[in-house]
Amino acid sequence: MESTTGVQEQIREKYGSAARAVTRDGSVASCCEPGLRCCDPVTTGLYNADQAGALPEKAMRASLGCGNPTALIDLKPGQIVLDLGSGGGIDVLLSARRVGPTGKAWGLDMTDEMLALARENQRQAGVDNVEFLKGEIENIPLPDDSVDVIISNCVINLSADKDRVLREAFRVLRPGGRLAVSDVVTRGEVPAAVRRSMMLWVGCIAGALDEQDYRATLAAAGFAAIAFEVTRTYNVEDARHFLTEAGMDVDAIAPQVESKFISAFIRATKPAQPCCAPSCCSGAKA
């Protein structure tokens, strides 16, 4: 397995390329660009016409998520929202409108090109209660207990240190704060060859945690009220293009990967009171 730094650099380059393509000629940041993943089955159809119509077209074209966390979480005026891996800014801008002028939406991304695109999208959208930060989701540059809601869209699965990401998310959430993320997860064993492919790290697949491991990692970070909601199940035909590009015999591995990958909406809460016993924050069930 590549080092954490190696994974981050590969992801930074691929997502930077996606942002440059959108900025340069408005093309959709998709798998069909050389060197980028084939995620069309993962990224398409996530936002309704009203949401799309309220944002700059380039924000939509730069969307590389696997869900729509803003559609599945209740946001209230005055709340502070943080989007981990905010990309072109679509979920940040949608959240900012919902929390209103008394609230704020932060976007965190490590890719300069995506940050530049997001800030331009913010300017075009005319949304003031937004700020984009440069940084890594493993080291969130915000103080403890400063955020009401954390969202993320198909980004945590890309991290090589998910334990640290979720500990950091727990740290910056206020007591009673909520985590509400869309992510790719697996159900059952996945072939080692898929896990080893760096291309598939950037394709949202190889780094995906098993659902039970994801639950355990959330609980170990301190989260409670952990719940998973399946939003999409992928079959091998959905993945045929990028598996083939990775040099895999798709028909041979099909029985091992069929319906093993899902998009899920994951909810969890930072307890309002600190844990007072070893078992009080662990093992929460959906």
Sequence and secondary structure as in RCSB ss.txt:
>XXXX:A:sequence
MESTTGVQEQIREKYGSAARAVTRDGSVASCCEPGLRCCDPVTTGLYNADQAGALPEKAMRASLGCGNPTALIDL
KPGQIVLDLGSGGGIDVLLSARRVGPTGKAWGLDMTDEMLALARENQRQAGVDNVEFLKGEIENIPLPDDSVDVI
ISNCVINLSADKDRVLREAFRVLRPGGRLAVSDVVTRGEVPAAVRRSMMLWVGCIAGALDEQDYRATLAAAGFAA
IAFEVTRTYNVEDARHFLTEAGMDVDAIAPQVESKFISAFIRATKPAQPCCAPSCCSGAKA
>XXXX:A:secstr
   HHHHHHHHHHHHHHHHHHHHHH    STTSTTS   HHHHTT S HHHHHTS HHHHHT   SS GGGSS  
 TT EEEEES TTSHHHHHHHHHH TTSEEEEEES HHHHHHHHHHHHHHT  SEEEEE BTTB  S TT EEEE
EEES GGG S HHHHHHHHHHHEEEEEEEEEEEEEESS   HHHHH HHHHHTTSTT  BHHHHHHHHHHHT EE
EEEEEEEEE HHHHHHHHHHTT  HHHHHHHHTTTEEEEEEEEE  SS   STTTTS    
